[in-house]
Amino acid sequence: MNKLTNLFGKIKNVNDEMFLKVEKITIVNKSKIYIQNYGELHEINDDMIKLSNMTITGKNLKIMTISKYFLEVTGMIFSVNFRGDMNEEKG
């Protein structure tokens, strides 16, 4: 029992900051995605949303919710390209 208590004690001490730099993308369907820890918002229009590490392309794209760590995107989502992907536009 003591080993189990020590294990949970170590887990409780894990610093949340180590997770804040990791992007987490939840795709609900073709028209809604959630992005946690998205970095910076560089560009937005009806056909593209460009973030620090990814580009979302589609039609009628809108940011429905935005906070420091969370972004909700709706519209007809065609693709999500990550920085360094071969299909990403240069620029």
C-alpha positions as CSV (number, residue, x, y, z in Angstrom):
1,M,0.0,0.0,0.0
2,N,2.9,2.3,0.7
3,K,4.2,2.0,-2.9
4,L,0.8,2.9,-4.2
5,T,0.7,6.0,-2.0
6,N,4.2,7.0,-3.2
7,L,3.1,6.6,-6.8
8,F,0.1,8.9,-6.4
9,G,2.2,11.4,-4.5
10,K,4.6,11.6,-7.5
11,I,1.7,12.0,-9.9
12,K,0.2,14.8,-7.9
13,N,3.5,16.7,-8.1
14,V,3.7,16.6,-11.9
15,N,3.8,20.2,-13.0
16,D,1.0,21.3,-15.4
17,E,3.4,23.5,-17.2
18,M,4.9,20.6,-19.0
19,F,1.5,20.0,-20.7
20,L,1.0,23.6,-21.7
21,K,3.4,23.5,-24.6
22,V,1.7,20.4,-26.2
23,E,-1.0,21.0,-28.7
24,K,-4.1,18.9,-28.4
25,I,-6.5,18.8,-31.2
26,T,-10.0,17.3,-30.9
27,I,-11.9,16.8,-34.1
28,V,-15.6,16.7,-33.4
29,N,-16.7,16.3,-37.0
30,K,-16.0,18.0,-40.4
31,S,-17.3,21.3,-39.1
32,K,-15.9,21.7,-35.6
33,I,-12.5,21.3,-34.0
34,Y,-11.0,22.3,-30.7
35,I,-7.3,23.2,-30.3
36,Q,-5.7,23.5,-26.9
37,N,-2.3,25.2,-26.5
38,Y,-2.4,26.6,-30.0
39,G,0.4,29.1,-29.7
40,E,-0.2,32.4,-31.7
41,L,-2.9,33.3,-34.2
42,H,-1.1,34.7,-37.3
43,E,-3.8,35.0,-39.9
44,I,-7.6,34.4,-40.2
45,N,-10.0,34.6,-43.1
46,D,-13.0,32.6,-44.4
47,D,-10.8,30.1,-46.1
48,M,-7.8,29.8,-43.7
49,I,-6.7,30.1,-40.1
50,K,-2.9,30.2,-39.6
51,L,-1.6,29.4,-36.2
52,S,2.0,29.1,-34.9
53,N,2.4,25.4,-35.8
54,M,-0.5,24.6,-38.1
55,T,-2.8,25.9,-40.8
56,I,-6.5,25.1,-41.0
57,T,-8.1,25.4,-44.5
58,G,-11.8,25.2,-45.4
59,K,-14.8,27.3,-46.2
60,N,-16.7,29.7,-43.9
61,L,-14.2,29.2,-41.1
62,K,-14.9,31.0,-37.9
63,I,-13.4,31.1,-34.4
64,M,-16.3,30.6,-32.1
65,T,-14.4,30.5,-28.8
66,I,-10.9,31.8,-28.1
67,S,-8.9,32.0,-24.8
68,K,-5.3,32.0,-23.9
69,Y,-5.1,28.2,-24.1
70,F,-8.1,27.1,-26.1
71,L,-9.6,27.7,-29.6
72,E,-12.8,26.5,-31.2
73,V,-13.0,26.6,-35.0
74,T,-16.2,25.9,-37.0
75,G,-17.0,25.8,-40.7
76,M,-16.4,23.4,-43.5
77,I,-12.9,22.1,-42.5
78,F,-10.9,20.6,-45.4
79,S,-7.5,20.1,-43.8
80,V,-5.2,20.7,-40.9
81,N,-1.6,21.0,-41.9
82,F,1.2,21.1,-39.4
83,R,4.3,23.2,-39.8
84,G,6.8,21.2,-41.8
85,D,4.1,19.3,-43.8
86,M,4.9,19.0,-47.4
87,N,1.5,20.2,-48.4
88,E,1.7,23.5,-46.4
89,E,1.9,26.6,-48.5
90,K,5.2,28.6,-48.2
91,G,4.9,32.1,-46.9
